[in-house]
Amino acid sequence: MGTGLIASYARPGGNVTGLTNIGAEIGGKVLEVLKEAVPRLAHVGVLSAATDVDKLFRKELEAPARALKVRVLSLGIRGPDDIESAFREMTKEKVNGLLVRLQPSLYSSHFKRVAELAMKIRLPSIGQSPTWPEVGGLMSYGSDLNAQYRRAAVFVDKILKGTKPEELPVEAPMRFEFVINLKTANQIGITIPQWTLMKATKVIR
């Protein structure tokens, strides 16, 4: 809603509907998962693109961060050339956790570089796509994209049969994926609590 595309989730209005994973709920949950795995987490860097959508995400993260007693350092980047300067800023500000918000569709070729930089300074990190732990990040928590694609097909079917987009409430994710990379945990000296491991949908060993 904060992007101005819809009036509300229940009644989007106009000619737009669909699925979303933007909001304080998902950002807060991602931060909560990282805090559970790394109880000493006190200052987290949020690495994201410098877009209006990501600004909204960072703004909505403020309240959950306060509740978890975690300070947030927002690092909006405009392109791959800004990545190393963002890490220099995190080192300077002594952050002890990283939330990666970069979209795989735009930054997938740079994920490994970001993961290596995080590992170099032993920074526990979490992303919202399984791509992140697969290239060496510590963990990810986010919506199950395959499930969302299937739901998108339902929307298309209803619209093709005559339902107006404004009559279809925007849906938040209903299924989530939680992936942990234990090899990365060992490399950066993090012990993932057993109860956290039990919640994972996938563990990379």
Contacts in CASP RR format, 6 or more apart in sequence:
PFRMAT RR
TARGET T0000
AUTHOR 0000-0000-0000
METHOD contacts of the structure
MODEL  1
MGTGLIASYARPGGNVTGLTNIGAEIGGKVLEVLKEAVPRLAHVGVLSAA
TDVDKLFRKELEAPARALKVRVLSLGIRGPDDIESAFREMTKEKVNGLLV
RLQPSLYSSHFKRVAELAMKIRLPSIGQSPTWPEVGGLMSYGSDLNAQYR
RAAVFVDKILKGTKPEELPVEAPMRFEFVINLKTANQIGITIPQWTLMKA
TKVIR
1 7 0 8 1.000
1 8 0 8 1.000
1 9 0 8 1.000
2 56 0 8 1.000
3 22 0 8 1.000
3 52 0 8 1.000
3 53 0 8 1.000
3 56 0 8 1.000
5 12 0 8 1.000
5 16 0 8 1.000
6 12 0 8 1.000
6 13 0 8 1.000
6 14 0 8 1.000
6 16 0 8 1.000
6 17 0 8 1.000
6 170 0 8 1.000
7 13 0 8 1.000
7 14 0 8 1.000
9 20 0 8 1.000
9 169 0 8 1.000
9 170 0 8 1.000
9 171 0 8 1.000
9 172 0 8 1.000
10 169 0 8 1.000
11 166 0 8 1.000
11 169 0 8 1.000
12 18 0 8 1.000
12 165 0 8 1.000
12 166 0 8 1.000
12 168 0 8 1.000
12 169 0 8 1.000
12 170 0 8 1.000
13 165 0 8 1.000
13 166 0 8 1.000
14 165 0 8 1.000
14 166 0 8 1.000
15 165 0 8 1.000
15 166 0 8 1.000
16 165 0 8 1.000
17 155 0 8 1.000
17 165 0 8 1.000
17 166 0 8 1.000
17 168 0 8 1.000
17 169 0 8 1.000
17 170 0 8 1.000
18 152 0 8 1.000
18 155 0 8 1.000
18 165 0 8 1.000
18 168 0 8 1.000
18 170 0 8 1.000
18 171 0 8 1.000
19 148 0 8 1.000
19 151 0 8 1.000
19 152 0 8 1.000
19 155 0 8 1.000
19 170 0 8 1.000
19 171 0 8 1.000
19 172 0 8 1.000
19 173 0 8 1.000
20 170 0 8 1.000
20 171 0 8 1.000
20 172 0 8 1.000
21 128 0 8 1.000
21 142 0 8 1.000
21 143 0 8 1.000
21 148 0 8 1.000
21 172 0 8 1.000
21 173 0 8 1.000
22 53 0 8 1.000
22 56 0 8 1.000
22 57 0 8 1.000
22 60 0 8 1.000
23 56 0 8 1.000
23 57 0 8 1.000
23 60 0 8 1.000
24 60 0 8 1.000
24 61 0 8 1.000
24 63 0 8 1.000
24 64 0 8 1.000
25 172 0 8 1.000
26 128 0 8 1.000
26 142 0 8 1.000
26 143 0 8 1.000
26 173 0 8 1.000
27 57 0 8 1.000
27 60 0 8 1.000
27 61 0 8 1.000
27 64 0 8 1.000
27 99 0 8 1.000
28 61 0 8 1.000
28 64 0 8 1.000
28 65 0 8 1.000
28 68 0 8 1.000
29 141 0 8 1.000
30 99 0 8 1.000
30 126 0 8 1.000
30 127 0 8 1.000
30 128 0 8 1.000
30 141 0 8 1.000
30 142 0 8 1.000
31 44 0 8 1.000
31 61 0 8 1.000
31 64 0 8 1.000
31 65 0 8 1.000
31 68 0 8 1.000
31 70 0 8 1.000
31 99 0 8 1.000
32 64 0 8 1.000
32 68 0 8 1.000
33 126 0 8 1.000
33 139 0 8 1.000
33 141 0 8 1.000
33 178 0 8 1.000
33 196 0 8 1.000
34 41 0 8 1.000
34 44 0 8 1.000
34 97 0 8 1.000
34 99 0 8 1.000
34 124 0 8 1.000
34 125 0 8 1.000
34 126 0 8 1.000
34 139 0 8 1.000
35 41 0 8 1.000
35 68 0 8 1.000
35 70 0 8 1.000
36 193 0 8 1.000
36 196 0 8 1.000
37 124 0 8 1.000
37 126 0 8 1.000
37 138 0 8 1.000
37 139 0 8 1.000
37 180 0 8 1.000
37 190 0 8 1.000
37 192 0 8 1.000
37 193 0 8 1.000
37 196 0 8 1.000
38 96 0 8 1.000
38 97 0 8 1.000
38 124 0 8 1.000
38 190 0 8 1.000
40 96 0 8 1.000
41 70 0 8 1.000
41 96 0 8 1.000
41 97 0 8 1.000
41 124 0 8 1.000
42 69 0 8 1.000
42 70 0 8 1.000
42 71 0 8 1.000
42 96 0 8 1.000
43 70 0 8 1.000
43 71 0 8 1.000
43 72 0 8 1.000
43 73 0 8 1.000
43 93 0 8 1.000
43 94 0 8 1.000
43 95 0 8 1.000
43 96 0 8 1.000
43 97 0 8 1.000
44 65 0 8 1.000
44 70 0 8 1.000
44 71 0 8 1.000
44 72 0 8 1.000
44 73 0 8 1.000
44 95 0 8 1.000
44 96 0 8 1.000
44 97 0 8 1.000
44 98 0 8 1.000
44 99 0 8 1.000
45 72 0 8 1.000
45 73 0 8 1.000
45 74 0 8 1.000
45 75 0 8 1.000
45 90 0 8 1.000
45 95 0 8 1.000
45 97 0 8 1.000
45 98 0 8 1.000
45 99 0 8 1.000
46 58 0 8 1.000
46 61 0 8 1.000
46 72 0 8 1.000
46 73 0 8 1.000
46 74 0 8 1.000
46 75 0 8 1.000
46 99 0 8 1.000
46 101 0 8 1.000
47 75 0 8 1.000
47 76 0 8 1.000
47 77 0 8 1.000
47 83 0 8 1.000
47 86 0 8 1.000
47 98 0 8 1.000
47 99 0 8 1.000
47 100 0 8 1.000
47 101 0 8 1.000
47 102 0 8 1.000
47 114 0 8 1.000
48 54 0 8 1.000
48 57 0 8 1.000
48 58 0 8 1.000
48 74 0 8 1.000
48 75 0 8 1.000
48 76 0 8 1.000
48 77 0 8 1.000
48 101 0 8 1.000
48 102 0 8 1.000
49 76 0 8 1.000
49 77 0 8 1.000
49 78 0 8 1.000
49 79 0 8 1.000
49 101 0 8 1.000
49 102 0 8 1.000
49 103 0 8 1.000
49 106 0 8 1.000
49 107 0 8 1.000
50 76 0 8 1.000
50 77 0 8 1.000
50 78 0 8 1.000
54 76 0 8 1.000
54 101 0 8 1.000
57 101 0 8 1.000
58 72 0 8 1.000
58 74 0 8 1.000
61 72 0 8 1.000
62 72 0 8 1.000
65 71 0 8 1.000
65 72 0 8 1.000
73 89 0 8 1.000
73 90 0 8 1.000
73 93 0 8 1.000
73 95 0 8 1.000
75 86 0 8 1.000
75 89 0 8 1.000
75 90 0 8 1.000
76 82 0 8 1.000
76 86 0 8 1.000
77 83 0 8 1.000
77 86 0 8 1.000
77 102 0 8 1.000
80 107 0 8 1.000
80 110 0 8 1.000
80 113 0 8 1.000
83 110 0 8 1.000
83 113 0 8 1.000
83 114 0 8 1.000
83 117 0 8 1.000
84 117 0 8 1.000
87 117 0 8 1.000
87 118 0 8 1.000
87 121 0 8 1.000
90 98 0 8 1.000
90 121 0 8 1.000
90 123 0 8 1.000
91 121 0 8 1.000
95 123 0 8 1.000
96 123 0 8 1.000
96 124 0 8 1.000
97 123 0 8 1.000
97 124 0 8 1.000
97 125 0 8 1.000
98 118 0 8 1.000
98 123 0 8 1.000
98 124 0 8 1.000
98 125 0 8 1.000
98 126 0 8 1.000
99 125 0 8 1.000
99 126 0 8 1.000
99 127 0 8 1.000
100 111 0 8 1.000
100 114 0 8 1.000
100 125 0 8 1.000
100 126 0 8 1.000
100 127 0 8 1.000
100 128 0 8 1.000
100 132 0 8 1.000
100 137 0 8 1.000
101 127 0 8 1.000
101 128 0 8 1.000
102 110 0 8 1.000
102 111 0 8 1.000
102 114 0 8 1.000
104 111 0 8 1.000
104 129 0 8 1.000
104 131 0 8 1.000
107 114 0 8 1.000
108 131 0 8 1.000
111 131 0 8 1.000
111 132 0 8 1.000
111 135 0 8 1.000
112 135 0 8 1.000
112 136 0 8 1.000
115 125 0 8 1.000
115 132 0 8 1.000
115 135 0 8 1.000
115 136 0 8 1.000
115 137 0 8 1.000
115 184 0 8 1.000
116 136 0 8 1.000
118 125 0 8 1.000
118 137 0 8 1.000
118 138 0 8 1.000
119 136 0 8 1.000
119 137 0 8 1.000
119 184 0 8 1.000
119 187 0 8 1.000
119 188 0 8 1.000
122 188 0 8 1.000
122 189 0 8 1.000
123 188 0 8 1.000
124 138 0 8 1.000
124 188 0 8 1.000
124 190 0 8 1.000
125 132 0 8 1.000
125 137 0 8 1.000
125 138 0 8 1.000
125 139 0 8 1.000
126 132 0 8 1.000
126 138 0 8 1.000
126 139 0 8 1.000
126 140 0 8 1.000
126 141 0 8 1.000
127 133 0 8 1.000
127 137 0 8 1.000
127 139 0 8 1.000
127 140 0 8 1.000
127 141 0 8 1.000
127 142 0 8 1.000
128 140 0 8 1.000
128 141 0 8 1.000
128 142 0 8 1.000
128 143 0 8 1.000
129 140 0 8 1.000
129 142 0 8 1.000
129 145 0 8 1.000
130 140 0 8 1.000
130 177 0 8 1.000
130 179 0 8 1.000
130 202 0 8 1.000
131 140 0 8 1.000
132 139 0 8 1.000
132 140 0 8 1.000
132 179 0 8 1.000
133 139 0 8 1.000
133 140 0 8 1.000
133 179 0 8 1.000
133 180 0 8 1.000
133 181 0 8 1.000
133 184 0 8 1.000
133 204 0 8 1.000
134 179 0 8 1.000
134 181 0 8 1.000
134 204 0 8 1.000
136 181 0 8 1.000
136 183 0 8 1.000
136 184 0 8 1.000
137 181 0 8 1.000
137 184 0 8 1.000
138 180 0 8 1.000
138 181 0 8 1.000
138 184 0 8 1.000
138 185 0 8 1.000
138 188 0 8 1.000
138 190 0 8 1.000
139 178 0 8 1.000
139 179 0 8 1.000
139 180 0 8 1.000
139 181 0 8 1.000
139 200 0 8 1.000
140 177 0 8 1.000
140 178 0 8 1.000
140 179 0 8 1.000
141 176 0 8 1.000
141 177 0 8 1.000
141 178 0 8 1.000
141 179 0 8 1.000
142 173 0 8 1.000
142 176 0 8 1.000
142 177 0 8 1.000
142 178 0 8 1.000
143 173 0 8 1.000
143 175 0 8 1.000
143 176 0 8 1.000
143 177 0 8 1.000
144 173 0 8 1.000
144 175 0 8 1.000
144 176 0 8 1.000
144 177 0 8 1.000
147 173 0 8 1.000
147 174 0 8 1.000
147 175 0 8 1.000
148 173 0 8 1.000
151 171 0 8 1.000
151 174 0 8 1.000
155 168 0 8 1.000
158 168 0 8 1.000
159 165 0 8 1.000
159 168 0 8 1.000
176 201 0 8 1.000
177 201 0 8 1.000
177 202 0 8 1.000
178 199 0 8 1.000
178 200 0 8 1.000
178 201 0 8 1.000
178 202 0 8 1.000
179 200 0 8 1.000
179 201 0 8 1.000
179 202 0 8 1.000
179 203 0 8 1.000
179 204 0 8 1.000
180 192 0 8 1.000
180 196 0 8 1.000
180 197 0 8 1.000
180 200 0 8 1.000
180 202 0 8 1.000
180 203 0 8 1.000
180 204 0 8 1.000
181 204 0 8 1.000
182 192 0 8 1.000
182 203 0 8 1.000
182 204 0 8 1.000
182 205 0 8 1.000
183 204 0 8 1.000
183 205 0 8 1.000
184 204 0 8 1.000
185 191 0 8 1.000
185 192 0 8 1.000
197 203 0 8 1.000
END
